[in-house]
Amino acid sequence: MPIHTVRDHSHSDIEDIYSTRLSEHGLPKYRMPEGTSEPHAAYALVRDELLLDGNARQNLATFCTTWVEDEVKQLMTDAVDKNMIDKDEYPQTAEIESRCVHILADLWHAEKSWDTIGCSTTGSSEAAMLGGLALKWKWRARREAEGKDTSKPNIVTGPVQICWKKFARYFDVEIREVPLKGDALGLRPEDLRDYCDENTIGVVATLGVTFTGVYEPVEALARELDAIERDLGLDIPIHVDAASGGFIAPFIQRDLVWDFQLDRVRSINASGHKYGLAPLGVGWVIWASKEDLPDDLVFYVDYLGGNMPTFALNFSRPGGEIIAQYYNFLRLGREGYTQIQQACADTAQWLGEQLAEIGQFDMVYDGHGGLPAVAYKLTAGDHGFTLYDLSERVRMRGWQIASYPLPADREDTVVQRILIRHGVSRDLAALLLEDIKRELDHLEKNPVPNSTAKPGFHHG
């Protein structure tokens, strides 16, 4: 009679994941465990925790890419070991970054796109800070040459993304964020004279305001700054924060003049991982000419094997997102980007029309002329609920929609914003619309007179 033995499967690949030692306890949260665990078990248990995150495709509060092709995922895997800062070890990744810089310079009408300068960053926030630093250094050099005080730099903006407030605080620059007067949604030319002076390092014009999706009138702002220079002798440059619009306007709003076609525009930042369609982790900043990036901001590193210039705030970072950006340029071309961005714009405008017909919303931005987005507020009167309540209700169906007050001086106006990105189809937008209608009906029948709903986290 054969003798059967019981084998110890404690370290076997065939052991069930949920009977491993790791699965029988809560995962470590504050101390590293003493021992090792099976890779398949550790992977499965971490993945299980991630099930508690929201569905990124239903997150219509974020500007960031939530859908990529399988080829992009493979390129990211292929590049997982590439440190893009090490241009001596990875010269072809450096070459691909350089190609992207020149492609964007050409897209944004740089006079000599083949001879411009720029770099990739971890996102448009870092890129914006680099643009701001260049403005400060150039302003300081001019003031020092004139023998004037350099202790009180300021930057003039409309309603800006939080990165500009970080820039101002971190780099000791006063931010003059112009309040929204009347029905204004962004910076207007008539605002500039009241806020600009000899200490203004630059004006930030936003191509796609975070709060509403509208474009600020860059060309009109430039004309007013031209007039200010004629009248007052103040030569103030423009940096365009085109975090999203920089990958939209060149394709579907081609008649709009906002970029290096304007001499007043000296630098532009954009997010590759927003409407640039790249995976999370890449932004871009481009200067109109090499003279616009002060030499003092460039460092030369020789301890990685070569003598390489660097002027980003971060150092080591992955190269996969840059490679994926180049893949998108190659894969889609102007035609592909145009088709995608136009489809997003068409869906946003359709959604805006449908929301306006509901009768309970006043459209603040209907998707025409700016980003593929809509923003709206409740009509005047007591509805028995707030937009925060509506956000909570649709969240039960998985949708994440941002609700928040507008910036100063329109804080009393609470808006809800929906972003339409690549991967948000007309059908998906229609499903969202039906859920909004359903939850509005529920709230009408079940008012929330003492609502405690408040803004949740939303990506700005």
PyMOL commands that set and color helices and strands:
alter all, ss='L'
color gray80, all
select helices_A, chain A and resi 17-19+22-24+39-50+56-58+70-78+91-107+113-115+124-145+162-170+189-195+218-232+245-247+249-252+290-292+295-297+320-358+387-395+426-445
alter helices_A, ss='H'
color red, helices_A
select strands_A, chain A and resi 117-121+154-157+174-177+200-206+238-241+265-271+283-287+299-301+308-310+361-365+373-378+402-405+414-419
alter strands_A, ss='S'
color yellow, strands_A
deselect
rebuild
show_as cartoon
